[in-house]
Amino acid sequence: MTDDKQELADGSDALLEALVLLRETQRRMKAEHVASARFRELAHDAHQVTDDIMWLVREQDELGDRIPTGEDTIEDVIRETPAS
């Protein structure tokens, strides 16, 4: 397996985790008074996570361009990775 494929698989996991974090942050924001200090703090956190998500998506796009087309899926790569 190539390092690029492993990086793509790792990025996929990181992207899914970031999406969960964004969803949780947005859920917490809904419970706060609009424009309160806590709301603004959560909005800042959401912005940071969104920036991370966009970076991960761009990285996956670039990796996808570098990896030759083949039969493997990201799930295949994950299954081939030895447990740490």
TIKE-803059 format. One record per residue: residue in one letter; x, y, z of N, C-alpha, C in turn. Coordinates in nm, 4 decimals. Example, Ala and Ser with C-alpha at 12.3 -4.5 7.8 and 13.67 -1.06 7.14 Angstrom:
residues 2
+------+----------+----------+----------+----------+----------+----------+----------+----------+----------+
| resn |      n.X |      n.Y |      n.Z |     ca.X |     ca.Y |     ca.Z |      c.X |      c.Y |      c.Z |
+------+----------+----------+----------+----------+----------+----------+----------+----------+----------+
|    A |   1.3190 |  -0.5690 |   0.7800 |   1.2300 |  -0.4500 |   0.7800 |   1.3200 |  -0.3300 |   0.7800 |
|    S |   1.2850 |  -0.2250 |   0.7080 |   1.3670 |  -0.1060 |   0.7140 |   1.2900 |   0.0030 |   0.7870 |
+------+----------+----------+----------+----------+----------+----------+----------+----------+----------+
END
This chain:
residues 84
+------+----------+----------+----------+----------+----------+----------+----------+----------+----------+
| resn |      n.X |      n.Y |      n.Z |     ca.X |     ca.Y |     ca.Z |      c.X |      c.Y |      c.Z |
+------+----------+----------+----------+----------+----------+----------+----------+----------+----------+
|    M |   0.0851 |  -0.1176 |   0.0000 |   0.0000 |   0.0000 |   0.0000 |   0.0894 |   0.1236 |   0.0000 |
|    T |   0.0489 |   0.2243 |  -0.0749 |   0.1289 |   0.3459 |  -0.0827 |   0.1013 |   0.4358 |   0.0374 |
|    D |   0.1986 |   0.5203 |   0.0672 |   0.1805 |   0.6174 |   0.1753 |   0.0651 |   0.7112 |   0.1441 |
|    D |   0.0490 |   0.7469 |   0.0154 |  -0.0619 |   0.8351 |  -0.0235 |  -0.1966 |   0.7708 |   0.0075 |
|    K |  -0.2089 |   0.6414 |  -0.0188 |  -0.3354 |   0.5734 |   0.0109 |  -0.3622 |   0.5728 |   0.1607 |
|    Q |  -0.2580 |   0.5475 |   0.2398 |  -0.2749 |   0.5480 |   0.3849 |  -0.3105 |   0.6876 |   0.4337 |
|    E |  -0.2464 |   0.7888 |   0.3763 |  -0.2771 |   0.9269 |   0.4127 |  -0.4214 |   0.9620 |   0.3764 |
|    L |  -0.4677 |   0.9120 |   0.2636 |  -0.6063 |   0.9341 |   0.2220 |  -0.7024 |   0.8686 |   0.3204 |
|    A |  -0.6715 |   0.7457 |   0.3617 |  -0.7569 |   0.6755 |   0.4587 |  -0.7573 |   0.7481 |   0.5928 |
|    D |  -0.6390 |   0.7913 |   0.6383 |  -0.6308 |   0.8651 |   0.7647 |  -0.7080 |   0.9963 |   0.7562 |
|    G |  -0.6956 |   1.0641 |   0.6421 |  -0.7680 |   1.1897 |   0.6219 |  -0.9178 |   1.1693 |   0.6209 |
|    S |  -0.9612 |   1.0574 |   0.5659 |  -1.1041 |   1.0268 |   0.5642 |  -1.1572 |   1.0114 |   0.7067 |
|    D |  -1.0819 |   0.9392 |   0.7898 |  -1.1221 |   0.9240 |   0.9298 |  -1.1231 |   1.0590 |   1.0013 |
|    A |  -1.0208 |   1.1391 |   0.9776 |  -1.0124 |   1.2711 |   1.0412 |  -1.1287 |   1.3603 |   0.9968 |
|    L |  -1.1645 |   1.3516 |   0.8699 |  -1.2754 |   1.4315 |   0.8185 |  -1.4061 |   1.3923 |   0.8861 |
|    L |  -1.4296 |   1.2634 |   0.8990 |  -1.5527 |   1.2181 |   0.9661 |  -1.5561 |   1.2629 |   1.1122 |
|    E |  -1.4412 |   1.2565 |   1.1803 |  -1.4354 |   1.3031 |   1.3191 |  -1.4617 |   1.4531 |   1.3276 |
|    A |  -1.4067 |   1.5302 |   1.2350 |  -1.4273 |   1.6749 |   1.2352 |  -1.5738 |   1.7091 |   1.2100 |
|    L |  -1.6388 |   1.6328 |   1.1242 |  -1.7815 |   1.6570 |   1.0983 |  -1.8654 |   1.6297 |   1.2224 |
|    V |  -1.8300 |   1.5267 |   1.2977 |  -1.9000 |   1.4984 |   1.4234 |  -1.8796 |   1.6136 |   1.5212 |
|    L |  -1.7554 |   1.6625 |   1.5291 |  -1.7252 |   1.7744 |   1.6186 |  -1.8015 |   1.8998 |   1.5778 |
|    L |  -1.8088 |   1.9273 |   1.4484 |  -1.8838 |   2.0436 |   1.4016 |  -2.0316 |   2.0306 |   1.4364 |
|    R |  -2.0863 |   1.9137 |   1.4149 |  -2.2277 |   1.8907 |   1.4480 |  -2.2533 |   1.9120 |   1.5972 |
|    E |  -2.1650 |   1.8596 |   1.6815 |  -2.1807 |   1.8755 |   1.8258 |  -2.1675 |   2.0230 |   1.8660 |
|    T |  -2.0728 |   2.0924 |   1.8063 |  -2.0550 |   2.2345 |   1.8369 |  -2.1791 |   2.3134 |   1.7961 |
|    Q |  -2.2318 |   2.2846 |   1.6785 |  -2.3528 |   2.3538 |   1.6329 |  -2.4719 |   2.3217 |   1.7242 |
|    R |  -2.4804 |   2.1974 |   1.7693 |  -2.5889 |   2.1593 |   1.8605 |  -2.5796 |   2.2388 |   1.9907 |
|    R |  -2.4574 |   2.2536 |   2.0434 |  -2.4389 |   2.3305 |   2.1670 |  -2.4698 |   2.4783 |   2.1456 |
|    M |  -2.4359 |   2.5301 |   2.0277 |  -2.4651 |   2.6714 |   1.9989 |  -2.6149 |   2.6994 |   2.0040 |
|    K |  -2.6953 |   2.6044 |   1.9599 |  -2.8406 |   2.6239 |   1.9579 |  -2.8985 |   2.6434 |   2.0973 |
|    A |  -2.8268 |   2.5937 |   2.1990 |  -2.8762 |   2.6036 |   2.3365 |  -2.8305 |   2.7323 |   2.4057 |
|    E |  -2.7465 |   2.8100 |   2.3395 |  -2.6918 |   2.9325 |   2.4001 |  -2.7692 |   3.0560 |   2.3538 |
|    H |  -2.7665 |   3.1587 |   2.4362 |  -2.8264 |   3.2861 |   2.3970 |  -2.7427 |   3.3450 |   2.2835 |
|    V |  -2.8107 |   3.3896 |   2.1813 |  -2.7420 |   3.4456 |   2.0653 |  -2.6565 |   3.5637 |   2.1099 |
|    A |  -2.5332 |   3.5644 |   2.0625 |  -2.4351 |   3.6716 |   2.0870 |  -2.3812 |   3.6727 |   2.2294 |
|    S |  -2.4162 |   3.5735 |   2.3112 |  -2.3546 |   3.5652 |   2.4432 |  -2.2074 |   3.5282 |   2.4265 |
|    A |  -2.1303 |   3.5447 |   2.5324 |  -1.9883 |   3.5110 |   2.5260 |  -1.9698 |   3.3631 |   2.4907 |
|    R |  -2.0502 |   3.2762 |   2.5485 |  -2.0400 |   3.1330 |   2.5199 |  -2.0781 |   3.1038 |   2.3752 |
|    F |  -2.1803 |   3.1701 |   2.3232 |  -2.2203 |   3.1527 |   2.1834 |  -2.1054 |   3.1921 |   2.0910 |
|    R |  -2.0441 |   3.3065 |   2.1192 |  -1.9328 |   3.3543 |   2.0364 |  -1.8134 |   3.2592 |   2.0438 |
|    E |  -1.7885 |   3.2047 |   2.1612 |  -1.6796 |   3.1077 |   2.1765 |  -1.7067 |   2.9823 |   2.0921 |
|    L |  -1.8286 |   2.9336 |   2.0979 |  -1.8659 |   2.8163 |   2.0181 |  -1.8616 |   2.8478 |   1.8687 |
|    A |  -1.9033 |   2.9679 |   1.8316 |  -1.8977 |   3.0079 |   1.6903 |  -1.7529 |   3.0100 |   1.6425 |
|    H |  -1.6633 |   3.0587 |   1.7273 |  -1.5210 |   3.0575 |   1.6934 |  -1.4719 |   2.9137 |   1.6762 |
|    D |  -1.5118 |   2.8261 |   1.7681 |  -1.4745 |   2.6843 |   1.7583 |  -1.5266 |   2.6232 |   1.6288 |
|    A |  -1.6512 |   2.6542 |   1.5941 |  -1.7110 |   2.6015 |   1.4710 |  -1.6335 |   2.6510 |   1.3487 |
|    H |  -1.5928 |   2.7759 |   1.3535 |  -1.5143 |   2.8324 |   1.2429 |  -1.3825 |   2.7566 |   1.2277 |
|    Q |  -1.3151 |   2.7305 |   1.3399 |  -1.1884 |   2.6569 |   1.3363 |  -1.2075 |   2.5165 |   1.2787 |
|    V |  -1.3119 |   2.4483 |   1.3222 |  -1.3390 |   2.3126 |   1.2728 |  -1.3715 |   2.3171 |   1.1237 |
|    T |  -1.4460 |   2.4181 |   1.0822 |  -1.4788 |   2.4324 |   0.9396 |  -1.3523 |   2.4540 |   0.8568 |
|    D |  -1.2603 |   2.5346 |   0.9079 |  -1.1319 |   2.5529 |   0.8388 |  -1.0582 |   2.4199 |   0.8269 |
|    D |  -1.0589 |   2.3420 |   0.9354 |  -0.9938 |   2.2102 |   0.9332 |  -1.0597 |   2.1180 |   0.8313 |
|    I |  -1.1918 |   2.1214 |   0.8262 |  -1.2659 |   2.0382 |   0.7306 |  -1.2274 |   2.0753 |   0.5881 |
|    M |  -1.2224 |   2.2040 |   0.5599 |  -1.1877 |   2.2471 |   0.4245 |  -1.0448 |   2.2050 |   0.3893 |
|    W |  -0.9521 |   2.2135 |   0.4839 |  -0.8150 |   2.1696 |   0.4583 |  -0.8124 |   2.0199 |   0.4281 |
|    L |  -0.8849 |   1.9412 |   0.5083 |  -0.8888 |   1.7965 |   0.4873 |  -0.9487 |   1.7611 |   0.3512 |
|    V |  -1.0525 |   1.8313 |   0.3098 |  -1.1157 |   1.8051 |   0.1802 |  -1.0187 |   1.8379 |   0.0671 |
|    R |  -0.9499 |   1.9505 |   0.0777 |  -0.8515 |   1.9857 |  -0.0252 |  -0.7394 |   1.8825 |  -0.0307 |
|    E |  -0.6943 |   1.8367 |   0.0855 |  -0.5881 |   1.7365 |   0.0922 |  -0.6349 |   1.6056 |   0.0266 |
|    Q |  -0.7577 |   1.5647 |   0.0532 |  -0.8093 |   1.4431 |  -0.0094 |  -0.8182 |   1.4586 |  -0.1607 |
|    D |  -0.8571 |   1.5758 |  -0.2051 |  -0.8655 |   1.6018 |  -0.3491 |  -0.7274 |   1.5895 |  -0.4134 |
|    E |  -0.6271 |   1.6495 |  -0.3499 |  -0.4907 |   1.6437 |  -0.4033 |  -0.4368 |   1.5005 |  -0.4014 |
|    L |  -0.4618 |   1.4276 |  -0.2936 |  -0.4172 |   1.2885 |  -0.2863 |  -0.4862 |   1.2041 |  -0.3926 |
|    G |  -0.6147 |   1.2285 |  -0.4112 |  -0.6891 |   1.1551 |  -0.5130 |  -0.6325 |   1.1769 |  -0.6521 |
|    D |  -0.5811 |   1.2969 |  -0.6773 |  -0.5191 |   1.3247 |  -0.8070 |  -0.3854 |   1.2522 |  -0.8226 |
|    R |  -0.3135 |   1.2307 |  -0.7126 |  -0.1817 |   1.1670 |  -0.7187 |  -0.1889 |   1.0145 |  -0.7233 |
|    I |  -0.2921 |   0.9566 |  -0.6636 |  -0.3011 |   0.8105 |  -0.6542 |  -0.3551 |   0.7547 |  -0.7854 |
|    P |  -0.2855 |   0.6559 |  -0.8425 |  -0.3358 |   0.5964 |  -0.9666 |  -0.4703 |   0.5272 |  -0.9434 |
|    T |  -0.5545 |   0.5327 |  -1.0446 |  -0.6846 |   0.4666 |  -1.0361 |  -0.6629 |   0.3166 |  -1.0206 |
|    G |  -0.7368 |   0.2572 |  -0.9313 |  -0.7247 |   0.1140 |  -0.9066 |  -0.8533 |   0.0585 |  -0.8515 |
|    E |  -0.8433 |  -0.0601 |  -0.7970 |  -0.9608 |  -0.1292 |  -0.7444 |  -0.9857 |  -0.1020 |  -0.5967 |
|    D |  -0.8845 |  -0.0494 |  -0.5252 |  -0.8977 |  -0.0287 |  -0.3808 |  -0.9958 |   0.0833 |  -0.3481 |
|    T |  -1.0679 |   0.0641 |  -0.2386 |  -1.1474 |   0.1706 |  -0.1792 |  -1.0766 |   0.2144 |  -0.0512 |
|    I |  -1.1207 |   0.3224 |   0.0088 |  -1.0624 |   0.3649 |   0.1361 |  -1.0849 |   0.2566 |   0.2411 |
|    E |  -1.2001 |   0.1917 |   0.2388 |  -1.2278 |   0.0825 |   0.3325 |  -1.1275 |  -0.0308 |   0.3138 |
|    D |  -1.0904 |  -0.0627 |   0.1895 |  -0.9900 |  -0.1661 |   0.1638 |  -0.8570 |  -0.1278 |   0.2273 |
|    V |  -0.8184 |  -0.0027 |   0.2135 |  -0.6924 |   0.0451 |   0.2687 |  -0.6943 |   0.0340 |   0.4199 |
|    I |  -0.8054 |   0.0711 |   0.4815 |  -0.8183 |   0.0636 |   0.6273 |  -0.8063 |  -0.0818 |   0.6736 |
|    R |  -0.8705 |  -0.1739 |   0.6021 |  -0.8633 |  -0.3161 |   0.6395 |  -0.7222 |  -0.3712 |   0.6258 |
|    E |  -0.6436 |  -0.3193 |   0.5328 |  -0.5072 |  -0.3675 |   0.5103 |  -0.4083 |  -0.3097 |   0.6110 |
|    T |  -0.4480 |  -0.2069 |   0.6842 |  -0.3578 |  -0.1405 |   0.7769 |  -0.3449 |  -0.2230 |   0.9045 |
|    P |  -0.2208 |  -0.2581 |   0.9422 |  -0.2024 |  -0.3321 |   1.0670 |  -0.2473 |  -0.2490 |   1.1867 |
|    A |  -0.3069 |  -0.3148 |   1.2839 |  -0.3518 |  -0.2455 |   1.4053 |  -0.2295 |  -0.2003 |   1.4846 |
|    S |  -0.2394 |  -0.0792 |   1.5410 |  -0.1247 |  -0.0290 |   1.6185 |  -0.1390 |  -0.0616 |   1.7638 |
+------+----------+----------+----------+----------+----------+----------+----------+----------+----------+
END
